[in-house]
Amino acid sequence: MSQVISVRRPVADASFGQALKNAVAAAILTAILTVPVLGLQLKLDGYQVVLERHWRPVWIAVAAVFLFQLFKPWLMRAKSAVQLPAMPAMGAQQQRTIIWVLLAVGLVWPFFGSRGAVDVATLALIYVILGLGLNIVVGFAGLLDLGYVGFYAVGGYTYAMLNQYFGLTFWECLPLAAIASATFGFLLGFPVLRLRGDYLAIVTLG
């Protein structure tokens, strides 16, 4: 019995030592990243810009990351020991019902929601569409496109220019912005269509 205890104790000490090293490294990295963002803030004082120091958010972020990394091995073991109940599979009829309900809520929402809520929902759905397009390019086509958001920017910039300088409405700018974005995507995608792997990623990133 004493031999078993003597074997397990060094293993536990080594695991705690590695967790402590990871926690300290993560805390230092968090401090480096959060000090310019949360710790130093520019405030307008009359006609001067004053640099103010706010260390409380930095210390909170560092402490949270340190504690999480320190107890992460034990949390992972506790998570693996917990058996979550299996969710029943959703049938095709239930999926169609949920889709129709979501569509109905989406159509009714702008008439009953506030302007701020509608703007937030619109922004969220824009990024949902962006994620779905990236899922098609990377997931189904198998092409690693690191510059995917560039075509999204082309469409947004085209819409802004047409609306600002030509006075076109949203529904007039929408197809034109999509055509401009697709055109730039075709001009970039056609020459590099035969590339695979890292070469395609490098071209799209450039």
C-alpha positions as CSV (number, residue, x, y, z in Angstrom):
1,M,0.0,0.0,0.0
2,S,2.9,2.4,0.8
3,Q,4.4,1.6,-2.6
4,V,1.2,2.6,-4.4
5,I,1.1,5.9,-2.5
6,S,4.7,6.6,-3.2
7,V,4.2,6.1,-6.9
8,R,1.1,8.2,-7.2
9,R,2.4,11.1,-5.2
10,P,5.2,12.0,-7.7
11,V,2.8,11.7,-10.6
12,A,0.4,14.1,-8.9
13,D,3.2,16.5,-8.1
14,A,4.4,16.5,-11.7
15,S,0.9,17.1,-12.9
16,F,0.4,20.0,-10.5
17,G,3.8,21.4,-11.5
18,Q,3.0,21.3,-15.2
19,A,-0.4,22.9,-14.5
20,L,1.3,25.7,-12.5
21,K,3.7,26.4,-15.3
22,N,0.9,26.6,-17.8
23,A,-1.1,28.8,-15.5
24,V,1.8,31.2,-15.0
25,A,2.6,31.4,-18.7
26,A,-1.1,32.0,-19.6
27,A,-1.4,34.7,-16.9
28,I,1.7,36.5,-18.2
29,L,0.4,36.3,-21.8
30,T,-3.0,37.6,-20.6
31,A,-1.4,40.5,-18.8
32,I,0.6,41.4,-21.9
33,L,-2.5,41.3,-24.1
34,T,-5.0,43.0,-21.8
35,V,-2.9,45.9,-20.5
36,P,-3.0,47.9,-23.8
37,V,-6.7,47.1,-24.3
38,L,-8.2,47.2,-20.8
39,G,-5.5,48.8,-18.6
40,L,-4.7,51.9,-20.7
41,Q,-7.6,54.1,-21.9
42,L,-7.6,57.4,-23.7
43,K,-9.9,60.0,-22.2
44,L,-10.7,63.5,-23.6
45,D,-10.1,66.1,-21.0
46,G,-11.2,69.4,-22.6
47,Y,-8.8,69.8,-25.6
48,Q,-6.3,67.3,-24.3
49,V,-6.2,63.5,-24.5
50,V,-5.3,62.0,-21.2
51,L,-4.0,58.4,-20.7
52,E,-5.8,56.8,-17.8
53,R,-4.8,53.6,-16.1
54,H,-7.4,51.0,-15.1
55,W,-5.7,48.0,-13.5
56,R,-8.8,46.3,-12.0
57,P,-10.0,44.7,-15.3
58,V,-6.5,43.5,-16.0
59,W,-6.1,41.8,-12.6
60,I,-9.5,40.2,-12.9
61,A,-8.6,38.8,-16.4
62,V,-5.2,37.6,-15.2
63,A,-6.7,35.9,-12.1
64,A,-9.5,34.2,-14.0
65,V,-7.1,32.8,-16.6
66,F,-4.6,31.7,-13.9
67,L,-7.2,29.9,-11.9
68,F,-8.7,28.3,-14.9
69,Q,-5.4,27.0,-16.3
70,L,-4.3,25.8,-12.8
71,F,-7.4,23.7,-12.2
72,K,-8.0,22.7,-15.9
73,P,-6.6,19.1,-15.5
74,W,-9.0,18.4,-12.6
75,L,-11.9,20.1,-14.4
76,M,-11.3,17.9,-17.5
77,R,-11.2,14.8,-15.4
78,A,-14.4,15.8,-13.6
79,K,-16.0,16.5,-16.9
80,S,-15.1,13.1,-18.3
81,A,-16.5,11.5,-15.2
82,V,-19.9,13.1,-15.6
83,Q,-22.3,11.3,-18.0
84,L,-24.6,13.7,-19.8
85,P,-28.0,12.4,-20.9
86,A,-28.1,11.6,-24.6
87,M,-30.4,13.9,-26.6
88,P,-32.9,12.1,-28.8
89,A,-32.4,12.4,-32.6
90,M,-34.5,15.0,-34.3
91,G,-36.7,13.8,-37.1
92,A,-37.1,15.5,-40.5
93,Q,-40.6,16.7,-39.7
94,Q,-39.4,18.4,-36.5
95,Q,-36.6,20.1,-38.3
96,R,-38.9,21.5,-40.9
97,T,-41.3,22.7,-38.2
98,I,-38.5,24.5,-36.4
99,I,-37.3,26.1,-39.7
100,W,-40.8,27.4,-40.5
101,V,-41.2,28.7,-36.9
102,L,-37.9,30.6,-37.1
103,L,-38.8,32.0,-40.5
104,A,-42.1,33.2,-39.1
105,V,-40.4,34.8,-36.1
106,G,-37.8,36.5,-38.5
107,L,-40.6,38.0,-40.6
108,V,-42.6,39.3,-37.6
109,W,-39.6,40.5,-35.5
110,P,-39.0,43.8,-37.4
111,F,-42.6,44.9,-36.8
112,F,-42.6,44.3,-33.0
113,G,-38.9,44.6,-32.0
114,S,-37.1,47.8,-31.2
115,R,-34.7,49.5,-33.6
116,G,-31.7,48.4,-31.5
117,A,-32.9,44.8,-31.3
118,V,-33.5,44.7,-35.1
119,D,-30.0,46.1,-35.8
120,V,-28.4,43.6,-33.6
121,A,-30.3,40.7,-35.2
122,T,-29.4,42.0,-38.7
123,L,-25.7,42.2,-37.8
124,A,-25.9,38.7,-36.3
125,L,-27.5,37.3,-39.4
126,I,-25.0,39.0,-41.6
127,Y,-22.2,37.1,-39.9
128,V,-24.2,33.9,-40.0
129,I,-24.4,34.2,-43.8
130,L,-20.6,34.9,-43.8
131,G,-20.0,31.7,-41.8
132,L,-22.3,29.6,-44.0
133,G,-20.4,30.8,-47.1
134,L,-17.1,29.9,-45.4
135,N,-18.5,26.5,-44.5
136,I,-19.3,25.9,-48.2
137,V,-15.8,26.9,-49.4
138,V,-13.9,25.1,-46.7
139,G,-16.2,22.3,-45.7
140,F,-17.8,21.2,-48.9
141,A,-15.3,22.4,-51.5
142,G,-12.2,21.6,-49.4
143,L,-10.5,24.9,-50.2
144,L,-8.6,26.6,-47.5
145,D,-9.5,30.3,-48.1
146,L,-7.8,32.6,-45.6
147,G,-8.9,35.8,-47.5
148,Y,-12.5,34.9,-47.6
149,V,-13.6,38.0,-45.7
150,G,-12.0,40.2,-48.5
151,F,-14.9,39.4,-50.9
152,Y,-17.3,40.3,-48.1
153,A,-15.6,43.6,-47.8
154,V,-15.9,44.2,-51.5
155,G,-19.6,43.7,-51.4
156,G,-20.0,46.0,-48.4
157,Y,-17.8,48.7,-49.9
158,T,-19.8,48.5,-53.2
159,Y,-23.1,48.9,-51.3
160,A,-21.8,51.9,-49.4
161,M,-20.5,53.6,-52.5
162,L,-23.7,53.0,-54.5
163,N,-25.9,54.2,-51.7
164,Q,-23.8,57.2,-50.8
165,Y,-22.9,58.7,-54.2
166,F,-25.6,57.3,-56.5
167,G,-28.6,57.3,-54.1
168,L,-29.6,53.7,-54.8
169,T,-31.9,52.0,-52.3
170,F,-31.1,48.8,-50.3
171,W,-32.8,46.4,-52.7
172,E,-31.1,48.1,-55.7
173,C,-27.6,47.9,-54.1
174,L,-28.0,44.4,-52.8
175,P,-27.8,42.5,-56.2
176,L,-25.1,44.9,-57.5
177,A,-23.0,44.3,-54.4
178,A,-23.4,40.6,-54.7
179,I,-22.3,40.7,-58.4
180,A,-19.3,42.8,-57.6
181,S,-18.3,40.4,-54.8
182,A,-18.8,37.4,-57.0
183,T,-16.8,39.0,-59.8
184,F,-13.8,39.6,-57.6
185,G,-14.1,36.1,-56.3
186,F,-14.1,34.7,-59.8
187,L,-11.1,36.8,-60.9
188,L,-9.1,35.5,-57.9
189,G,-10.4,32.0,-57.9
190,F,-10.1,31.1,-61.6
191,P,-6.3,31.5,-61.9
192,V,-5.6,29.6,-58.6
193,L,-8.2,26.9,-59.2
194,R,-5.6,24.2,-59.7
195,L,-3.7,25.1,-56.5
196,R,-4.1,23.0,-53.4
197,G,-3.1,23.2,-49.8
198,D,-0.8,25.9,-48.6
199,Y,-0.4,27.6,-52.0
200,L,-4.1,28.3,-52.3
201,A,-4.1,29.7,-48.7
202,I,-1.1,31.9,-49.4
203,V,-2.8,33.3,-52.6
204,T,-6.1,34.0,-50.9
205,L,-4.4,35.6,-47.9
206,G,-2.5,37.9,-50.2
